[in-house]
């Protein structure tokens, strides 16, 4: 595993029960899902600040990142409903996905 994958696994372990419900099981076989996307910092340039997207069931964060052409090497923090998440997480109806760029400075 890469260190990013290790960190994601550790995050999931630390917040075990409260991290994310297994809501993806609730939408299997259902129609599309509506997900609010919030972009921060440079990710807003030529995109948007906040928008609701209609997505197919079982869409992963990675697919949204790709669709929006957000450079993955600049992706700093991913939140689903205000909780740290991984790009491999599945989005469900009513979720809010926040994408924040890496921050630099000193």
Buried (B, 14 or more C-beta within 10 A) or exposed (E): EEEEEEEBEEBBEEEEEEBBEEBBEEBEEEEEBEBBBBBBEBBBEEBEEEEEBEBEBEBBBBBBBEEBEBEEEEBEEBBBBEBBBBBEBBBBBEBBBBBBBEEEEE
